[in-house]
């Protein structure tokens, strides 16, 4: 029973890859042994998956065992009929791509952060400066208030050099920016800055320094 679920899932996934254009019409799909390596199953499981797609007139298997895509429309009908969205294989591929993109975004963010600190006369006077990220918790008193209204620097000694909100990043947000729950503030200051800022944001204690 497990083998049946395996080759059906693979057939659906290959149909999805055809619909997405990874395997265009009239192109050849990798041989069974190569596909078996991609999906980590036996060549026999791949043979069964190809048999399903052949029966649906999605692919053609030649005498020489070449696998040729003949219809993306039939592939679309097949995955729709089976109420299929994405298999574990496709989701894994998407996750790997997102992780690569996240790694690249983080690298660019760190580079930009360093450039901001190096370019700021005020921050150059912090020897050493101590960057940190602080998340605004739910029900924090700072949520819904602007940076200026909070007298942020006066109460914490921290300078906000960036604000991360979901997937967007604002560099050097001004005093009129309204803070929200789950915002992540990137701040720099002296060695006690992080504790003061965390207390001020999430515990409501101002230091009035």
N, C-alpha and C positions, 0 to 999 in steps of 0.2 A: 504493500500500500504506500509505503514511504517512497519507493522507487517511482510509482505512478505520479505522486505529487511532484517529485523532482523533475521528471521530464516535461510535465505539463507546465510547470513554472518556467522552465527554460524556454519552451516553445513560446510562451506568452512574452517572455522578456525579449527574445529575438524579434518577435513581431513588433514589440514596442520600439526596438532599435531601428527596425525598418521604417516605421512611421516617422521616427525622429530624423531620418535621413542618414543615420550612421551607416546603414547598408542600403544604398540607393537601388532603385529598379535597374535591372540588367547587370548589377555588380555581382561578383562572386564572394560568397561568405567563406571564411577560413575553413579548412578541412576539419573533419570530425576530431582528429587527435588534438589539434590546436584549440578548438572549442572546448574539448574536454578539459584541457589545462586551464582555460579561462574560468570555467564553471566548477572546476575541481570535482568532476564526476567521471564516470567511465565512458569510453567511446560508445558503448551500447546505449547508455542513457541519451547521449547526443543523437544517436541513430533514431531512437524512438521520438525524440523531440522534432527532428527533421521530418519524420513520417507524418506527424500531426500537421506540420506546416505544408507539407506536400499535398495532403488530403484536402486542405483548405485552399489549394491553388495559390499559395503565397510564394512558394519556391518551386524550383524544378531541380531534380537530381538527375544528372546525366549518367550515361553508362559508365563513364570514368569516375563517377562519384563526385563530380563537381556540383557544388550547391549554388544555384543562381536565383537571385531575387526576381520575381516576375510581376508582383502586384503589391504596391503599398496600400491600395484601397482595400484589398482583401485582408491585409494585415490589420488595418484599422477596424474593419468589421469584426475580425476575430477577437481583438482585445475588448471591443465594445460588448460583443456578445457574452464574453466571459467576465464582464464587470471588472476588468483589470485596469489598474492604474500603473503601478510600478512594482517590479519584483525586488527582492532583497538585493539582487545583483546591481540593478540600476540605482537603487537607493545608496548602496555602498559607493558606487562610482560618483554619485552626486555629493556624498559626504566627503569623499577624498578631495574632490574639486573645491568644495567650500573650505576645507581645512587649509588647502594650499593658498586660496585667496585670503583667508584670515591671517595666515603667516606673513604673507606679503604686505597686507594692510598694517599689521603690527610692526613690521620692519620699517615701513615708511613713516609710521607714527613716531617711532622711537627716534628716527633720523630727524624728523621735523621738530620734535621736542628738544633735541640737542641743539639744533640750529637756533631755535627761539631763545633758549637760555644763553647761548653764546652771543647772540645779537643784542640782548637786552642789557643796557648799562646798569639798570637797577639790580638785575639778577647776577651780574658779574661781581657785585659787591658781596654776595653771599659766598663765603669761603669756609667750608664747602657748602653748596646748596644741597638740599635733600628732597628730591621729588617723591611724590606719593599720589596714589589714587584713593579717593574717598567716595563711597556711594551714599547718596541721600536716602535714608530709610523711609519707609512708609510712616506717615503721621509725624514726620520731622517738622519742627516749627519753621524751618527755612523754606519749605515747599510753598510755592505761590508768591514768594517775595522776590524782589529784585536784589541783585548783588549790592547795589548802592544802598538800598533801604537797610540792609543787614549790617552795613559798615564792616564788611567782611574782613578787610585787612586790619582795621583797627581792633577787631575782636579776636583775631587769630594770629596775626603776623604772617599769614600765608598769602602768597600771590597766586591767583588762578591763571594758569597759562593755557588751559584747554578745558572744554566741557564735552563729554561724550554722552550722547543721547541716542540710544538704540544703535543704529549703524552710522549715524552722522557725528561729525566732530566739528566743534566750533573753536577756533584758535583765538586766544586772548579775548574772551567774552567781556563786553563792556558792562558798566554799572546798571544799565537798563534791562539786562537779560533776566528773565524770570526763571527761577530754579524750580524743578519739578521732582517728584518722587522718582527714585531709580536713576536720576542723573548721576553720572560719575564725574567728579571734579578732579582734574590733574593739577596739583598744587606744589609749590616749592617754598622753602623757607629754611629756618635754622633747624638744629637737631631736635628741638621740642615742638616744632610746628605741627607735626602729624597728630600728636596727642591732643594739642589744644584745638585743632580744627575738627577732629573727630568728636570731641566733647561738645564743641559749639554747635555743630551741625545736628548731631543725633541725640545729644543729651540736654542741649539748650543752655549750656553754661558759657557766658561770655567772659573774656579775660580783660577786656577794656585796656589793652596795652597800647 
